[in-house]
Amino acid sequence: MIISYYGNHYIKISQGDTVLAINPPAKGSKQKFPRFGASIVLCSNHHDDYYSTEQNSYGDQIPLIIDGPGDYESKEILIKGISTKTTLDGKEYINTIYSLLIEGINICILGPLGETLKPADKGRIESPEILFVSLREGTL
């Protein structure tokens, strides 16, 4: 497994032929980031800094877009999305925490979390071996 961090919670996880893009920024975002083809795109919320549906298409490959709470499975990866709230640029958003099980490794992406986790949500996250925490001002 190869994990690349591009800043502002934009993460690429590669496992064999499967590539996940997590929180790709929209084309009009403040920062410029690399483009690459992805099998699965996870977006924590619909703010332009964390949400793009076209950024990670490449050639004929159209990624599966997951942008909200729920349970998913794709490419032998189990994905659990847990709903929380956050405030970005003065506007409230639904933030989705993602818990992934890839090759037996439990990974958790909190996104720009804006509230304390409820005990029930902590239980759904389980015990991640890798935890991504946003250090953006005003989160966590």
Backbone bond lengths (Angstrom), bond angles and torsions (degrees), N, CA, C in turn:
res aa  C-N    CA-C-N  psi(-1)  N-CA   C-N-CA  omega(-1)  CA-C   N-CA-C  phi
1 M - - - 1.438 - - 1.523 108.56 -
2 I 1.334 115.64 135.05 1.466 121.63 177.96 1.518 107.58 -120.71
3 I 1.338 116.23 126.57 1.460 122.16 179.10 1.524 107.93 -114.94
4 S 1.345 116.09 126.21 1.462 121.91 177.32 1.519 108.58 -120.00
5 Y 1.336 115.95 135.73 1.459 121.47 178.68 1.519 108.58 -113.26
6 Y 1.341 116.60 126.44 1.461 121.72 -176.31 1.521 112.98 -108.81
7 G 1.314 118.58 4.51 1.457 121.96 -179.96 1.519 111.37 99.10
8 N 1.349 115.24 157.69 1.464 123.27 177.82 1.527 113.10 50.47
9 H 1.299 116.70 36.57 1.465 123.98 177.35 1.526 113.87 69.93
10 Y 1.322 117.66 20.19 1.466 122.04 174.90 1.525 107.51 -91.16
11 I 1.328 115.97 115.75 1.458 122.05 -172.63 1.520 109.90 -128.26
12 K 1.319 116.25 143.08 1.463 122.58 174.00 1.527 107.25 -119.79
13 I 1.337 115.80 128.06 1.463 120.73 175.93 1.525 107.17 -120.24
14 S 1.328 116.58 122.37 1.463 122.12 178.64 1.516 109.25 -113.31
15 Q 1.323 115.67 129.09 1.458 122.21 176.59 1.524 106.67 -136.60
16 G 1.325 117.17 100.97 1.466 120.51 -175.79 1.518 109.85 64.08
17 D 1.346 117.12 -127.65 1.461 121.83 179.41 1.523 112.98 -86.24
18 T 1.316 117.41 -3.28 1.460 121.79 -177.46 1.523 109.99 -94.59
19 V 1.342 115.50 131.25 1.464 121.60 179.17 1.527 108.34 -126.57
20 L 1.328 115.85 127.66 1.460 121.53 175.36 1.519 108.79 -108.04
21 A 1.330 116.55 135.84 1.457 122.67 171.91 1.518 106.08 -112.08
22 I 1.315 116.27 125.42 1.453 120.73 -176.69 1.522 109.10 -116.97
23 N 1.323 115.49 121.89 1.462 124.36 179.84 1.529 113.98 58.72
24 P 1.344 118.38 50.74 1.464 118.82 176.31 1.528 110.20 -68.94
25 P 1.332 117.44 136.95 1.466 119.98 -179.26 1.529 110.93 -75.73
26 A 1.320 115.99 154.55 1.464 121.79 176.45 1.530 109.28 -70.32
27 K 1.326 116.50 160.87 1.467 121.02 -178.80 1.519 112.41 -55.67
28 G 1.307 118.49 -35.74 1.455 121.78 -177.06 1.516 114.28 -87.44
29 S 1.328 118.61 12.19 1.466 120.03 -177.59 1.528 110.62 -69.82
30 K 1.324 115.05 166.70 1.460 121.74 -174.98 1.520 113.92 -67.25
31 Q 1.332 117.28 -29.96 1.461 121.17 -176.37 1.526 110.84 -111.49
32 K 1.310 116.21 156.14 1.472 122.49 177.18 1.522 108.82 -102.32
33 F 1.324 115.83 134.95 1.452 121.66 -177.75 1.521 109.62 -132.22
34 P 1.330 117.72 159.92 1.468 120.43 178.89 1.526 111.57 -67.28
35 R 1.324 115.87 149.61 1.464 122.11 174.04 1.521 107.81 -102.50
36 F 1.320 115.99 143.57 1.458 121.39 176.14 1.513 108.38 -157.20
37 G 1.321 116.60 157.05 1.458 121.46 177.44 1.516 109.97 -76.69
38 A 1.326 116.32 139.28 1.461 121.18 179.96 1.523 109.75 -130.11
39 S 1.325 115.89 150.65 1.461 122.32 174.48 1.521 109.96 -83.45
40 I 1.344 115.62 -37.90 1.461 122.58 -177.12 1.527 108.32 -136.15
41 V 1.335 116.58 136.28 1.460 122.15 175.28 1.526 107.93 -119.39
42 L 1.331 115.88 125.84 1.463 122.19 176.52 1.521 108.62 -110.35
43 C 1.332 117.12 127.82 1.461 122.19 178.38 1.520 109.05 -120.68
44 S 1.331 116.69 122.80 1.463 121.29 -177.51 1.523 112.53 -69.25
45 N 1.343 117.45 -34.79 1.459 121.09 178.48 1.528 109.32 -158.34
46 H 1.323 117.26 179.72 1.466 120.93 -173.72 1.532 113.74 -97.00
47 H 1.299 118.30 17.88 1.465 122.20 173.59 1.528 108.06 -73.71
48 D 1.337 117.68 143.57 1.474 121.46 -176.21 1.534 113.71 -57.12
49 D 1.318 118.28 -27.62 1.467 120.48 -179.82 1.531 112.35 -74.01
50 Y 1.344 117.54 -13.25 1.467 121.09 -174.38 1.524 113.47 -128.91
51 Y 1.334 117.71 7.41 1.467 118.60 -170.72 1.525 112.09 -142.74
52 S 1.311 115.37 116.30 1.460 121.25 172.55 1.520 108.04 -147.62
53 T 1.315 116.15 130.66 1.457 119.29 178.03 1.517 112.22 -100.93
54 E 1.335 118.41 -13.61 1.463 120.01 -178.94 1.526 113.52 -107.48
55 Q 1.295 118.29 -12.82 1.462 122.83 -174.49 1.536 113.58 -62.10
56 N 1.324 118.12 -29.80 1.456 120.18 -171.72 1.524 114.83 -114.60
57 S 1.327 117.08 20.95 1.466 121.02 170.18 1.522 107.18 -84.43
58 Y 1.318 115.95 144.44 1.458 119.09 -179.99 1.521 108.20 -149.07
59 G 1.331 116.66 121.28 1.461 120.44 -178.82 1.514 110.15 60.07
60 D 1.320 116.20 -129.08 1.464 121.44 179.45 1.524 112.78 -84.64
61 Q 1.322 117.21 -9.19 1.464 120.44 -176.56 1.527 110.80 -78.85
62 I 1.322 115.26 118.27 1.463 122.18 175.43 1.528 105.99 -111.86
63 P 1.338 118.02 120.32 1.466 119.51 -175.97 1.521 112.86 -75.98
64 L 1.324 115.04 156.48 1.455 121.76 169.47 1.522 106.34 -76.21
65 I 1.338 117.05 124.89 1.463 121.59 -179.76 1.525 108.27 -99.13
66 I 1.330 116.15 124.57 1.458 122.17 175.35 1.518 106.33 -119.65
67 D 1.337 115.80 117.05 1.464 118.76 -174.45 1.530 113.00 -136.21
68 G 1.319 115.34 36.33 1.452 117.94 178.01 1.508 112.29 -172.89
69 P 1.330 115.87 175.81 1.459 121.21 -178.73 1.525 112.23 -63.69
70 G 1.324 115.64 154.86 1.458 121.73 177.38 1.516 110.81 141.29
71 D 1.320 115.94 178.77 1.463 122.21 177.83 1.518 108.19 -111.61
72 Y 1.335 116.44 131.59 1.454 122.50 -175.61 1.524 109.46 -134.63
73 E 1.329 115.01 157.47 1.459 120.92 171.22 1.514 107.48 -145.06
74 S 1.323 115.82 128.53 1.452 121.94 177.75 1.517 108.45 -154.88
75 K 1.322 116.49 139.46 1.469 121.84 177.25 1.529 111.70 54.73
76 E 1.330 116.85 36.78 1.464 123.94 -179.27 1.529 113.34 63.19
77 I 1.333 116.00 24.94 1.460 121.76 177.06 1.522 107.29 -114.07
78 L 1.333 116.43 126.92 1.459 121.61 175.93 1.520 107.96 -91.41
79 I 1.332 116.39 128.83 1.463 121.94 -176.76 1.520 108.47 -126.67
80 K 1.331 115.27 128.84 1.457 121.42 177.79 1.524 107.30 -120.48
81 G 1.329 117.60 123.07 1.460 122.69 177.76 1.510 110.73 -106.21
82 I 1.324 117.37 127.70 1.462 123.34 -176.26 1.530 108.71 -118.90
83 S 1.316 117.14 126.02 1.462 122.78 -175.11 1.526 112.39 -80.20
84 T 1.348 115.77 130.81 1.458 123.40 171.05 1.529 106.45 -137.49
85 K 1.317 116.90 -173.16 1.470 120.44 178.16 1.519 109.70 -124.53
86 T 1.329 115.11 154.06 1.453 120.81 174.41 1.520 108.82 -150.25
87 T 1.321 116.75 161.93 1.460 121.96 175.31 1.520 107.46 -122.31
88 L 1.331 115.61 124.40 1.467 122.17 179.33 1.520 108.65 -129.18
89 D 1.318 116.34 129.70 1.467 122.10 -179.13 1.528 111.77 52.27
90 G 1.341 116.51 38.12 1.458 121.88 176.64 1.518 115.68 78.56
91 K 1.319 118.02 5.56 1.461 121.66 -179.29 1.527 109.50 -120.00
92 E 1.341 116.48 139.14 1.461 120.31 -179.46 1.525 110.59 -84.47
93 Y 1.346 115.33 137.54 1.464 122.30 179.33 1.518 109.50 -130.70
94 I 1.327 115.90 154.86 1.454 120.60 166.80 1.521 105.83 -80.56
95 N 1.306 116.59 125.49 1.464 122.56 177.64 1.527 107.62 -106.23
96 T 1.317 116.58 133.07 1.457 120.40 178.46 1.521 109.78 -106.93
97 I 1.323 116.17 123.09 1.461 122.41 172.54 1.523 106.14 -85.77
98 Y 1.322 117.08 132.23 1.465 120.39 179.32 1.516 110.61 -110.71
99 S 1.326 115.21 131.23 1.456 122.70 172.78 1.526 106.15 -114.01
100 L 1.328 116.54 122.79 1.463 122.07 -175.86 1.518 110.35 -117.38
101 L 1.309 116.11 143.72 1.453 120.84 171.70 1.519 106.88 -119.47
102 I 1.351 115.36 107.08 1.458 122.57 -177.67 1.520 108.15 -121.43
103 E 1.319 117.15 118.33 1.467 121.92 178.45 1.523 112.32 50.58
104 G 1.338 116.64 39.29 1.454 121.19 178.02 1.520 114.64 80.83
105 I 1.334 117.73 2.68 1.464 121.64 179.43 1.525 108.28 -104.68
106 N 1.331 116.46 126.31 1.457 122.13 -179.70 1.530 108.67 -91.87
107 I 1.342 115.80 120.18 1.465 122.75 -178.90 1.525 108.06 -118.83
108 C 1.328 117.50 138.70 1.455 121.64 178.09 1.525 109.31 -126.45
109 I 1.342 116.02 131.01 1.461 122.86 176.21 1.523 106.72 -115.64
110 L 1.322 117.36 112.29 1.464 120.75 -178.22 1.525 112.48 -76.89
111 G 1.340 118.31 -25.40 1.460 119.68 -174.02 1.513 109.12 69.50
112 P 1.330 118.36 -169.22 1.470 120.58 179.59 1.526 110.51 -79.66
113 L 1.293 115.70 72.64 1.460 123.07 -175.79 1.522 110.36 -61.63
114 G 1.323 117.22 133.26 1.457 120.44 -177.14 1.515 113.95 -118.58
115 E 1.327 117.63 3.79 1.463 120.34 179.99 1.523 109.34 -144.78
116 T 1.319 115.80 160.37 1.458 121.39 177.52 1.517 108.99 -68.51
117 L 1.324 116.02 138.07 1.462 119.93 179.48 1.523 111.01 -67.49
118 K 1.321 115.64 137.21 1.461 121.74 174.91 1.532 108.35 -75.46
119 P 1.320 118.10 150.94 1.474 120.44 179.76 1.534 113.02 -54.21
120 A 1.333 117.34 -38.75 1.468 120.03 179.52 1.526 111.13 -63.79
121 D 1.354 116.85 -38.37 1.473 120.81 179.00 1.525 110.79 -68.57
122 K 1.322 116.71 -39.05 1.469 120.11 176.92 1.517 110.48 -59.25
123 G 1.322 116.79 -39.79 1.461 121.22 178.72 1.518 112.66 -66.10
124 R 1.339 117.63 -33.99 1.465 121.30 179.44 1.526 111.47 -72.67
125 I 1.327 116.73 -28.20 1.470 120.20 178.96 1.523 110.38 -72.50
126 E 1.300 116.45 -27.82 1.464 123.74 -179.27 1.526 110.23 67.98
127 S 1.323 118.66 -136.06 1.465 122.17 -176.13 1.520 109.83 -123.99
128 P 1.340 117.53 90.01 1.468 118.85 -177.61 1.525 112.43 -71.66
129 E 1.344 115.10 143.87 1.465 120.25 172.49 1.531 109.77 -82.22
130 I 1.341 116.13 -29.18 1.466 121.59 177.97 1.523 106.94 -126.32
131 L 1.339 117.29 128.29 1.458 122.64 -179.26 1.519 109.35 -126.25
132 F 1.338 116.31 123.45 1.457 122.00 176.22 1.520 108.34 -100.13
133 V 1.343 116.27 122.02 1.446 123.09 -177.61 1.517 108.58 -119.78
134 S 1.339 116.85 133.36 1.461 120.78 177.85 1.526 109.75 -78.66
135 L 1.316 115.26 133.56 1.470 120.47 176.94 1.520 111.01 -106.30
136 R 1.329 116.28 14.85 1.451 122.15 179.00 1.530 109.02 -64.31
137 E 1.331 116.81 140.87 1.449 121.00 -179.43 1.531 110.84 -58.97
138 G 1.324 116.20 136.15 1.453 120.47 178.50 1.514 114.13 88.59
139 T 1.324 118.02 -0.82 1.459 119.84 176.73 1.516 109.54 -108.68
140 L 1.319 115.11 161.62 1.456 123.53 -179.66 1.515 110.76 57.11
